[in-house]
């Protein structure tokens, strides 16, 4: 009499079965994922495809075939004979590529027949059939692939007609070329004369090019000398300005009894200093649409003057100075940002 399994044995067996079930479930999920991918690939192929069993029953078709033959859906054709669904026949089609693939157990290629073209609205196809053989070498079905070659056939016919027309044109053209050949012998002599003239012209151009290169060299020397002279002149102006003008402005500031006069002198000194700094040049060249008043306002803002102080110097209202400031912010591209105007102007000076 066989012994009954113990509780531990049963528990161990249950765990083994659970593990096997988990592995089987994972395998099923993997198989299902693979099947979905293959299904997507099958339907993505833009040619008519179908799969049949050994009895010529349709086991699968892709979306392109359904649309090409005006079929309602896949479910309505699966399990039915391929020749019945696709050709409206009651028996296997003559010259059937699938039947030949079953016979040879190898790939088969053929083109559609006149009967095929009737069932496909006059379209022609290249048909490929591939037998399906399992791992044991047994034939289980076939895949049939049909490529629409209607346009290709039409192109071949058009090419043939074009070839006939071309042949006629070639004959006509040959006669014309014979006459043209006679004219060409005369043109060759003329071309030789033109070639000699061009050769002489090329030699003259080389001489002229050399002369221009020498002139360019002289111009570069003159431009370099001009730049050096301009730099020297600028240095002299800046030196005299610092030595002969700014010291007196500083004395006038110290000896002026009125605040407004001292303010004007401060502005004058600031503007003179701008002459020796890149700010004035940088501001006017980078933002050429600034008005003279806006440039003056920008100078004062950069120097730390308040809106009230600027209004007093210009003898205008505070609202007018505020309008100048808004216009400056808009023209230098910071009107929609919270950037400080004075900080931005100082950054322009430092660039």
Secondary structure, 3 states (H helix, E strand, C coil): CCCCCCHHHHHHHHHHHHHHHHHHHHHHHHHHHHHHHHHHHHHHCCCEEEEEECCCEEEEECHHHHHHCCCCCCCCCCCCEHHHHHHCCCCCCCCCHHHHHHHHCCCEEEECCHHHHHHCCCCCEEEEEEEEECCCCCEEEEEEEEEECHHHHHHHHHHHHHHHHHHHHHHHHHHHHHHHHHHHHHHHHHHHHHHHHHHHHHHHHHHHHHHHHHHHHHHHHHHHHHHHHHHHHHHHHHHHHHHHHHHHHHHHHHHCCCHHHHHHHHHHHHHHHHHCCCHHHHHHHHCCCCCHHHHHHHHHHHCCCCHHHHHHHHCCCHHHHHHHHHHHHHHCCCCCCCCCHHHHHHHHHHC
